[in-house]
Amino acid sequence: MIYIIDYGLGNLGAFHNIFKRLNIETKFAKNCDDLVDVDKIILPGVGAFDHAMKLLNASGMREKLDQLVLVDKVPAIGICVGMQILGESSEEGKLKGLGWIKGIVRKFDMSSIEYHTKLPHMGWNNINIIQNNPLFKNLNSNALFYFLHSYYFECNNKQDIIAKSQYGNDFSCVINRRNIYGVQFHPEKSHQSGITLLNNFSNLNNA
């Protein structure tokens, strides 16, 4: 069963609707008791890092999620801020992240971008796949995804970066460490490319 973690953030209904179209069953998890027979985990998110961590910690699911992901090796994917809180900390806030993938969330340095622009980075961008991965099956090399963010994930281990995008400078937009994935863009808003990626995630084998 694929569980969408409902801790108060993210486009939950959009994920549910996509998987329904794919004839894949999903459930929402609001507390530990909901997390039964878990095969996959989707951790959505929008907004600020600290706010997301406060809500997730208050949900009572933190310890159970750590067990499922870090010990039981259940495949999990963080979306947007859900990806950022996979890290250890963020320049946006003061709270510690989940620490599932070692790294820090950085703010875009606008002074390093030559052309006139502003934050947040918002709109459609190509991704550059730099490592073969089953998450990218049947995706075109120039696939477009929808982004909305002012911060990006800086991995300690560059091998954890499997795709990059570009906003003035290259930044990691898809990361993977064993059974743990993160995408900075919103697949639930990215039309066929997003549907393909989510379908690929549903078909991942447990680590």
C-alpha positions in Angstrom: 0.0 0.0 0.0 1.2 3.5 -0.9 0.7 5.9 2.0 0.5 9.7 1.5 1.6 11.3 4.7 -1.0 13.8 5.8 0.7 16.1 8.3 -1.0 19.3 7.2 1.0 20.2 4.1 1.0 19.4 0.4 -1.4 18.7 -2.5 -2.7 15.5 -1.1 -5.7 15.2 -3.3 -3.7 15.7 -6.5 -1.5 12.7 -5.6 -4.5 10.6 -4.8 -6.2 11.5 -8.1 -3.1 10.6 -10.1 -2.7 7.2 -8.5 -6.5 6.6 -9.0 -6.1 7.2 -12.7 -3.2 4.7 -12.7 -5.4 2.2 -10.8 -3.0 2.2 -7.9 -4.5 2.2 -4.4 -3.3 4.9 -1.9 -4.3 5.8 1.6 -3.7 8.9 3.7 -1.9 8.5 7.0 -2.6 11.1 9.8 -1.2 9.1 12.7 0.8 6.0 13.6 -2.2 3.8 13.7 -2.8 4.5 10.0 0.6 3.2 9.0 -0.2 -0.5 8.4 1.2 -2.8 5.7 3.2 0.1 4.2 4.9 -0.6 0.9 5.7 3.0 -0.2 5.7 6.4 1.5 5.0 9.8 -0.1 6.0 12.9 2.0 4.5 16.0 0.3 5.2 19.5 1.4 4.8 23.2 0.6 5.9 26.3 2.5 8.7 26.7 5.0 11.1 24.2 6.4 10.6 24.8 10.1 6.8 24.9 9.7 6.9 21.5 8.0 9.1 20.0 10.7 6.9 21.3 13.5 3.8 19.8 11.9 5.5 16.5 11.2 7.0 16.2 14.7 3.6 17.1 16.2 1.8 14.4 14.1 3.2 11.6 16.2 4.4 9.8 13.1 8.1 10.8 13.2 9.4 7.7 15.1 7.3 5.3 13.0 8.4 6.9 9.8 12.1 6.6 10.9 11.5 2.9 11.6 9.8 2.3 8.3 12.3 4.2 6.2 15.7 3.7 8.0 15.2 0.2 9.4 12.6 -1.5 7.3 13.9 0.2 4.1 10.4 1.1 2.8 10.8 3.3 -0.4 10.0 6.9 0.4 9.9 10.0 -1.7 9.8 13.6 -0.4 8.2 16.3 -2.6 9.4 19.9 -2.7 9.6 20.9 1.0 9.1 17.2 1.7 12.4 16.7 -0.1 14.1 19.5 1.8 13.2 18.1 5.3 14.9 14.9 4.3 18.2 16.8 5.0 19.8 17.8 8.3 19.1 21.5 8.4 18.1 24.5 6.3 19.3 28.1 6.0 15.6 29.0 6.1 15.1 27.9 9.7 16.5 26.6 12.9 15.0 23.2 13.4 16.7 19.9 12.6 15.5 18.0 9.6 14.8 14.3 9.4 18.5 13.6 8.5 17.6 10.7 6.2 20.0 12.0 3.5 23.0 14.0 4.6 22.9 17.6 3.4 21.9 21.2 4.0 19.2 23.2 2.3 20.6 26.4 0.8 19.0 29.6 -0.4 19.6 30.6 -4.0 22.4 33.2 -4.3 20.8 35.8 -6.5 24.1 37.7 -7.0 25.4 34.6 -8.9 22.6 34.7 -11.4 23.6 36.9 -14.4 20.2 37.5 -15.9 17.5 39.5 -14.2 15.3 37.3 -12.1 13.8 36.9 -8.7 12.7 34.3 -6.1 11.0 32.0 -5.9 12.1 30.0 -8.8 8.7 29.3 -10.3 7.6 27.6 -13.5 8.6 24.9 -15.9 12.2 23.7 -16.1 14.0 20.8 -17.8 15.8 18.3 -15.6 19.2 16.9 -16.5 19.4 13.2 -15.5 23.0 12.4 -14.4 22.5 8.9 -13.1 20.4 6.0 -14.5 17.7 5.2 -12.1 14.3 3.4 -12.3 12.6 6.6 -11.1 13.3 8.0 -14.6 12.0 5.1 -16.7 10.2 6.2 -19.9 11.0 9.9 -19.2 12.4 11.9 -22.0 15.9 13.4 -21.6 14.3 16.9 -21.8 11.3 16.2 -19.6 9.7 19.3 -18.1 8.6 19.6 -14.5 6.9 22.4 -12.5 9.0 24.1 -9.8 8.1 26.5 -7.0 10.9 27.1 -4.5 13.6 29.5 -3.2 15.9 26.9 -1.6 17.6 23.8 -2.9 19.2 20.7 -1.4 23.0 20.6 -1.2 24.0 16.9 -0.7 27.1 16.1 1.4 27.7 13.1 -1.0 27.4 14.2 -4.6 26.6 10.6 -5.5 23.2 11.1 -3.9 22.4 13.6 -6.8 20.7 11.8 -9.7 19.3 14.8 -11.6 20.0 18.5 -11.7 18.2 21.5 -13.0 19.3 25.1 -13.6 18.4 28.4 -12.2 21.3 30.7 -12.8 23.5 27.8 -11.5 23.0 24.0 -11.5 21.2 22.6 -8.4 20.2 19.2 -7.4 16.5 18.5 -8.2 16.3 14.8 -7.7 18.2 12.9 -5.0 18.4 9.3 -4.0 20.1 7.4 -1.2 19.2 3.7 -1.1 15.4 3.5 -0.6 15.0 7.3 -0.1 14.2 9.7 -2.9 13.5 13.4 -3.1 12.3 15.7 -5.9 12.4 19.5 -5.7 9.7 19.9 -8.3 6.0 19.1 -8.1 5.2 15.9 -10.0 1.5 16.2 -9.1 1.5 19.5 -11.2 3.8 18.3 -14.0 1.3 16.6 -16.3 2.5 13.5 -18.1 6.1 13.7 -16.9 4.9 13.8 -13.3 2.5 11.0 -13.8 5.2 8.9 -15.3 7.6 9.6 -12.4 5.0 8.8 -9.8 4.1 5.6 -11.6 7.8 4.6 -11.6 8.0 5.3 -7.9 5.0 3.0 -7.3 6.9 0.2 -9.1 10.2 0.5 -7.2 11.3 -2.6 -5.5 11.9 -2.5 -1.7 15.5 -2.1 -0.8 
